[in-house]
Amino acid sequence: MKFSLTPNRGLRVRGSLWKSLLLVAAVVPAAVEASSHSDAPLIKQDPDANLTDVYAFVGTRYDDPSTEVLNVIVSVHPFSDPGDGVIYDRFADDARYSIHITDPVTGMETMRYDFEFSSRTGNVKNPDTILSYGRGTGVGPIMEIGDAQQNYTQTYSVTKYKNTRRSFFGGFHSFYFSGFGFGFGNRADVSGEGFLVPPPNVGPRTTPAYNGPDGKAISGATSMEELDDLTAQGISSLSDGTVVWAGPREDGFYADTPGIFDFLDPRIIAGDDTNGLGQAGGGVDGFKGFNVLTYAVQIPMSELEPVAYASPLLGDQSGVGVYASVSRHRVTLRNKGRDTRTSGPWVQINRLGNPLFNEVLVALRDKDHYNMTQPTDDEMFRTYAENPEVAFLINAVLFGTDGTTPLATTGRTDLAAIFIPDVLRVDLTTGPVLLPGQSGYSRLSLLGGDTGGWPNGRRPGDDVVDIALSAVASGPAYDPITVVGDNVNSNDQLYNQVFPYLGTPHAGPTVDQRQAPVSTAESSR
């Protein structure tokens, strides 16, 4: 069966204008996010360190709507099962989770926030029970983080580093030693410790603050007063005014990845929808019902060093780059009867910038290599953006050609402008961007007339799969615009409109992940 791609009649934007919009988005976005749940062989074996999403966008401080901040939200541990008792998922106590602020053009680090978490086996009030939650020195529902009923409570520290030396290449940068994860010019600027991690959403009988009368998680708060108590109690601050948070969240990424990776199952573009192919909503969200672990910051604008840009479309812009990484110590020693010990320098084992880059564009030979390099090294990966295999696969599978036509598979400088270097570029001059549930917000970002989303930044809810597929199908000329998607148009949980923004984690007993399997006999009836 062959399928043809047809342009969206409602979004026939002039090619030169759209190309300008896309290039501006690549250079100076207002908000950014990335998604990469299953990007490389080695990190697939280490779910605690596996980054899934990075969000970065301009908003306001959680307790002061008059103060603008840069929100950076990072999630790890894909496919976290809400009902995975008795231990439930926790942050690794032998990993360093980092948020990097960079020069948006070179990818050079200018500031970094490191999160480190307490022991996953310590911090227990009552070691003589099987329950981590619901029975500590008391028995019953957990009403406050760390109360008598919360047997296990994880804590964390945050250290902010700022650069103090100029690099060999000029500018206010540190010389970042690739692979080891430290900058020679970095110094610890601010730190804090003992911050509390909220418990998982065990269920309505153990963590009732998360859930409604039907036992399901309540989400979609539009004010701090509507945010559940356990999430709100986890918000803390550093001495410089940076707000921090870490804990369980609902996985805010949505896509029919099972269908996409089965040689583009026809269901991902099925349906007759005048808004574009794959927009009718008949796909299956492969992330439905799952949670993640999330760490986040709200950075005061006064702490940032924006870089100025001149845009022919939007005028003068000023912003920063953002990416996330996870590192582990070089040496791990496991001895019978003794605690595991780690030593040696930190080694970066995962990083994440723009959505889908390593997962969908980088070839198998370089996926692990990418995760151990820095954005300043990304010229070595440019070929994957300029010659995208995904365009070849669409041509071969959907059009039945030799893979080289009709979509352009080479010379994609439009995609390279977005992905190289692989940092998220945030325009700090935009003011607070629109969020899901607010008037004017569009999950399709620029395709939907909302310039505040990816690749002009990305917020929770931005449909990066549809936007990316449409870019692959429409570029490099973008005349006309061909809207292509995967038929999954919304998340299975409402996003909160207040910090930390992602949805309330699903409750263990009420989760409904994906769909029930159908046997061959049933499907033939």
Residue pairs with C-beta under 8 A, 6 or more apart in sequence:
1 266
2 398
2 399
2 400
3 266
3 269
3 277
3 398
3 399
4 398
4 399
5 277
5 398
5 407
5 473
5 482
5 484
6 277
6 482
7 480
7 481
7 482
7 483
8 274
8 275
8 276
8 480
8 481
8 482
8 483
9 274
10 274
10 275
11 276
11 447
11 481
11 483
12 480
12 481
13 21
13 478
13 479
13 480
13 481
14 479
15 477
15 478
15 479
15 480
16 479
17 313
18 446
18 474
18 478
18 479
18 481
19 414
19 476
19 477
19 478
20 312
20 313
21 313
21 446
21 451
21 456
22 414
22 417
22 418
22 446
22 455
22 471
22 475
22 478
23 414
23 417
24 311
24 313
24 314
24 317
24 456
25 418
25 446
25 451
25 454
25 455
25 456
25 457
26 417
26 418
26 425
26 455
27 104
27 105
27 309
27 311
27 317
27 417
27 425
28 104
28 309
28 311
28 314
28 317
28 318
28 319
28 425
28 427
28 456
29 319
29 424
29 425
29 426
29 427
29 454
29 455
29 456
29 457
29 458
30 57
30 58
30 426
30 427
30 430
30 433
30 451
30 452
30 456
30 457
31 55
31 56
31 57
31 58
31 426
31 430
31 433
31 452
31 453
31 454
31 456
31 457
31 458
31 459
32 54
32 55
32 56
32 57
32 322
32 354
32 424
32 425
32 426
32 454
32 457
32 458
33 53
33 54
33 55
33 56
33 57
33 355
33 424
33 454
33 457
33 458
33 459
33 460
33 462
33 464
34 53
34 54
34 323
34 352
34 353
34 354
34 355
34 356
34 357
34 424
34 458
34 464
35 52
35 53
35 253
35 255
35 355
35 356
35 359
35 464
36 51
36 52
36 53
36 352
36 355
36 356
36 357
36 358
36 359
37 50
37 52
37 78
37 79
37 253
37 257
37 287
37 359
38 44
38 78
38 359
39 352
39 358
39 359
39 362
39 367
39 371
40 350
40 358
40 367
40 368
40 370
40 371
41 364
41 367
41 368
42 349
42 368
42 371
43 49
43 50
43 349
43 350
43 368
43 371
44 50
46 349
46 350
47 76
47 77
47 78
47 79
48 76
48 77
48 89
48 91
48 92
48 95
49 76
49 92
49 95
49 326
49 328
49 349
49 350
50 76
50 77
50 78
50 326
50 350
51 74
51 75
51 76
51 324
51 325
51 326
51 350
51 351
51 352
52 75
52 76
52 77
52 78
52 251
52 253
52 292
52 352
53 73
53 74
53 75
53 252
53 253
53 292
53 352
53 355
54 72
54 73
54 74
54 75
54 322
54 323
54 324
54 352
54 353
54 424
55 71
55 72
55 73
55 74
55 458
55 459
55 460
55 501
56 70
56 71
56 72
56 73
56 322
56 424
56 426
56 457
56 458
57 70
57 71
57 426
57 433
57 452
57 457
57 458
57 459
58 68
58 69
58 70
58 71
58 426
58 427
58 428
58 430
58 431
58 432
58 433
59 68
59 69
59 70
59 71
59 298
59 432
59 433
59 435
59 499
60 66
60 67
60 68
60 69
60 432
61 67
61 68
61 69
61 243
61 298
61 300
62 224
62 235
62 243
62 298
62 498
62 499
63 224
67 300
68 301
68 431
68 432
69 243
69 298
69 299
69 300
69 301
70 298
70 299
70 301
70 304
70 320
70 322
70 426
70 428
71 296
71 297
71 298
71 499
71 501
72 99
72 296
72 297
72 299
72 322
72 324
73 294
73 295
73 296
73 460
73 500
73 501
73 502
74 97
74 99
74 294
74 295
74 296
74 324
74 352
75 249
75 251
75 252
75 292
75 293
75 294
75 502
76 91
76 97
76 292
76 293
76 294
76 295
76 326
77 89
77 292
77 293
78 251
78 290
78 292
79 251
79 287
79 290
80 89
80 248
80 251
80 290
80 291
80 292
80 293
81 89
81 290
81 291
81 511
81 513
82 200
82 201
82 289
82 290
82 291
82 505
82 506
82 507
82 508
82 511
83 508
83 509
83 511
84 508
85 202
85 508
86 130
86 131
86 132
87 132
88 132
88 133
88 200
88 202
89 200
89 248
89 291
89 293
90 117
90 120
90 154
90 197
90 293
91 97
91 115
91 117
91 120
91 154
91 156
91 197
91 246
91 293
91 295
92 117
92 120
92 328
93 117
93 118
93 119
93 120
94 328
94 329
94 332
94 340
94 342
95 116
95 117
95 326
95 327
95 328
96 114
96 115
96 116
96 181
96 326
96 327
96 328
96 346
97 114
97 115
97 116
97 117
97 295
97 324
97 326
98 112
98 113
98 114
98 115
98 181
98 324
98 325
98 326
98 327
99 112
99 113
99 115
99 295
99 297
99 322
99 324
100 109
100 111
100 112
100 322
100 323
100 324
100 325
100 423
101 109
101 110
101 111
101 112
101 299
101 304
101 320
101 321
101 322
102 108
102 109
102 110
102 320
102 321
102 322
102 323
102 375
102 423
103 110
103 171
103 173
103 307
103 320
103 321
104 307
104 309
104 319
104 320
104 321
104 423
104 425
104 426
105 307
105 321
105 421
106 169
106 171
106 173
106 375
106 376
106 421
107 321
107 323
107 374
107 375
107 376
107 378
107 421
107 422
107 423
108 167
108 169
108 171
108 173
108 174
108 176
108 375
108 376
109 163
109 173
109 174
109 176
109 183
109 186
109 374
110 162
110 163
110 172
110 173
110 305
110 320
111 160
111 161
111 162
111 163
111 189
111 303
111 304
111 305
112 160
112 161
112 183
112 186
113 158
113 159
113 160
113 161
113 242
113 244
113 297
114 158
114 159
114 160
114 161
115 156
115 157
115 158
115 244
115 246
115 295
116 156
116 157
116 159
117 154
117 155
117 156
117 197
117 246
118 154
118 155
118 156
120 154
123 152
123 153
123 154
123 155
124 132
124 136
124 151
124 152
125 136
125 137
125 148
125 150
125 151
125 152
126 135
126 136
126 137
126 151
129 135
129 151
131 151
132 151
132 152
133 142
133 149
133 150
133 151
133 152
133 199
133 200
133 202
133 206
133 207
134 140
134 141
134 142
134 149
134 151
134 202
134 205
134 206
135 149
135 151
136 147
136 148
136 149
136 150
136 151
137 148
138 147
138 148
138 149
139 149
140 149
141 149
141 205
141 206
141 207
141 208
142 149
142 150
142 199
142 202
142 206
142 207
142 209
142 230
143 149
143 208
143 209
143 229
144 229
144 230
144 233
145 153
145 196
145 197
145 198
145 199
145 230
145 233
145 234
146 153
146 196
149 206
150 199
153 196
153 197
153 199
154 197
155 193
155 194
155 195
155 196
155 197
156 193
156 195
156 197
156 246
156 295
157 191
157 192
157 193
157 194
157 195
158 191
158 192
158 193
158 195
158 238
158 242
158 244
158 297
159 188
159 190
159 191
160 188
160 189
160 190
160 191
160 238
160 240
160 242
161 183
161 186
161 187
161 188
161 189
162 186
162 187
162 189
163 172
163 173
163 174
163 183
163 185
163 186
163 187
164 174
164 185
164 186
164 187
165 174
165 175
165 184
165 185
166 172
166 173
166 185
167 173
167 174
167 175
167 185
168 175
172 305
173 185
174 183
174 184
174 185
174 186
175 183
175 184
175 185
176 182
176 183
176 374
176 376
177 183
177 184
178 372
178 373
178 374
178 376
178 377
179 347
179 348
179 372
179 373
180 345
180 346
180 347
180 348
181 325
181 327
181 345
181 346
181 347
181 348
182 345
182 346
189 240
190 238
190 239
190 240
190 242
191 238
192 236
192 237
192 238
192 239
192 244
195 234
195 236
195 244
195 246
196 233
196 234
196 236
197 234
197 246
197 247
198 230
198 231
198 233
198 234
198 247
198 248
199 207
199 230
199 248
200 207
200 248
200 291
200 505
200 508
201 207
201 210
201 211
201 217
201 248
201 291
201 504
201 505
201 506
201 507
201 508
202 507
202 508
203 211
203 215
203 507
203 508
203 509
203 510
204 211
204 215
204 507
204 509
204 510
207 230
207 507
209 228
209 229
209 230
210 217
210 218
210 228
210 230
210 231
210 504
210 505
210 507
211 217
211 218
211 507
211 510
212 218
214 510
215 507
215 509
215 510
216 506
216 507
216 510
217 250
217 493
217 503
217 504
217 505
217 506
217 507
217 510
218 228
218 504
219 250
219 493
219 494
219 495
219 496
219 503
219 504
220 437
220 494
220 495
220 496
220 497
220 503
221 227
221 228
221 496
221 497
221 498
222 437
222 497
222 498
223 497
223 498
224 232
224 498
226 498
227 496
227 498
228 504
231 247
231 496
231 500
231 504
234 245
234 246
234 247
235 243
235 244
235 245
235 499
235 500
236 243
236 244
236 245
237 243
237 244
238 244
240 300
240 303
241 300
241 302
241 303
242 297
242 298
242 299
242 300
242 303
243 297
243 298
243 499
244 295
244 296
244 297
245 294
245 295
245 296
245 297
245 499
245 500
246 293
246 294
246 295
246 296
247 293
247 294
247 500
248 291
248 292
248 293
248 294
248 505
249 291
249 292
249 293
249 294
249 500
249 502
249 503
249 504
249 505
250 290
250 291
250 292
250 491
250 492
250 493
250 502
250 503
250 504
250 505
250 506
251 287
251 290
251 291
251 292
252 292
252 460
252 461
252 491
252 493
252 495
252 502
252 503
253 287
253 491
254 285
254 287
254 288
254 463
254 488
254 490
254 491
254 492
255 283
255 285
255 286
255 287
255 465
255 486
255 488
256 265
256 267
256 268
256 283
256 284
256 285
256 286
256 486
256 487
256 488
257 286
257 287
258 265
258 284
258 286
259 265
259 267
259 268
259 283
259 284
259 486
260 268
260 465
260 486
263 393
263 397
264 393
264 394
264 397
264 398
267 282
267 283
267 284
267 487
268 278
268 283
268 485
268 486
268 487
269 277
269 278
269 398
269 484
269 485
269 486
269 487
270 278
270 280
270 282
270 487
271 278
271 279
271 280
271 281
271 282
271 487
272 280
273 279
273 280
275 483
276 470
276 482
276 483
276 484
276 485
277 482
277 483
277 484
277 485
278 466
278 469
278 484
278 485
278 486
278 487
279 466
279 483
279 485
279 487
279 489
280 487
281 487
281 488
281 489
281 490
282 487
283 486
283 487
283 488
284 488
284 514
284 515
285 488
285 491
285 492
285 514
286 514
287 492
288 492
288 512
288 513
288 514
289 492
289 506
289 511
289 512
289 513
289 514
290 506
290 513
291 505
291 506
292 502
294 500
294 502
296 499
296 500
296 501
298 499
301 428
304 320
304 428
305 320
306 318
306 319
306 320
306 428
306 429
307 318
307 319
307 320
308 316
308 317
308 318
309 316
309 317
309 318
309 319
310 316
310 317
311 317
317 427
317 429
318 427
318 428
318 429
319 425
319 426
319 427
319 428
319 429
320 425
320 426
320 428
321 375
321 421
321 423
321 424
321 425
321 426
322 423
322 424
322 425
322 426
323 351
323 352
323 353
323 375
323 422
323 423
323 424
324 351
324 352
325 348
325 350
325 351
325 352
326 348
326 349
326 350
326 351
327 346
327 347
327 348
327 349
328 342
328 346
328 347
328 349
329 342
329 343
329 344
329 345
329 346
329 347
330 343
330 344
330 345
330 346
330 347
331 342
331 343
331 344
332 340
332 341
332 342
333 340
333 341
333 342
333 343
334 340
335 341
347 372
348 371
348 372
348 374
349 371
349 372
350 371
351 370
351 371
351 373
351 374
351 375
352 358
353 375
353 419
353 421
353 422
353 423
353 424
354 418
354 419
354 422
354 423
354 424
354 455
355 454
355 458
355 464
355 465
355 468
356 464
356 465
356 468
357 384
357 385
357 419
357 422
358 367
358 370
358 371
358 422
360 390
360 468
361 384
361 385
361 388
361 389
361 390
361 415
361 419
362 370
362 381
362 384
363 384
363 389
366 380
366 381
366 384
370 381
373 380
375 421
375 422
375 423
376 421
378 420
378 421
378 422
379 420
379 421
381 420
381 422
382 416
382 420
385 412
385 415
385 416
385 418
385 419
385 420
386 410
386 411
386 412
386 413
386 415
386 416
387 409
387 410
387 411
387 412
388 409
388 412
388 415
388 472
389 409
390 472
391 407
391 408
391 409
391 412
391 472
392 403
392 404
392 409
393 403
394 407
394 472
394 473
395 401
395 402
395 403
395 404
395 405
395 406
395 407
395 409
396 402
396 403
399 405
399 406
403 409
407 472
407 473
408 475
408 476
411 476
412 475
412 476
413 476
414 471
414 475
414 476
414 478
415 471
415 472
415 475
418 455
418 471
424 457
424 458
425 457
426 457
427 456
427 457
430 452
430 457
433 452
433 453
433 457
433 459
434 440
434 441
434 450
434 452
434 459
435 441
435 459
435 460
435 461
435 495
435 497
435 501
436 443
436 459
436 460
436 461
436 494
436 495
436 497
437 494
437 495
437 497
438 497
440 450
441 450
441 452
441 461
442 448
442 449
442 450
442 453
443 453
443 461
443 462
443 463
443 466
443 489
443 490
444 450
444 453
444 463
444 466
444 467
444 470
444 483
445 451
445 452
445 453
445 454
445 455
445 456
445 458
445 462
445 463
445 467
446 453
446 455
446 456
446 467
447 466
447 467
447 470
447 481
447 483
452 459
453 459
453 462
453 467
454 462
454 464
454 467
455 467
455 471
458 464
460 495
460 501
460 502
461 491
461 495
463 485
463 489
465 485
465 486
465 488
466 483
466 484
466 485
466 486
466 489
469 484
469 485
469 486
470 481
470 482
470 483
470 484
470 485
472 484
473 482
473 484
474 480
474 481
474 482
491 503
493 503
493 504
493 506
494 503
495 501
495 502
495 503
496 502
496 503
496 504
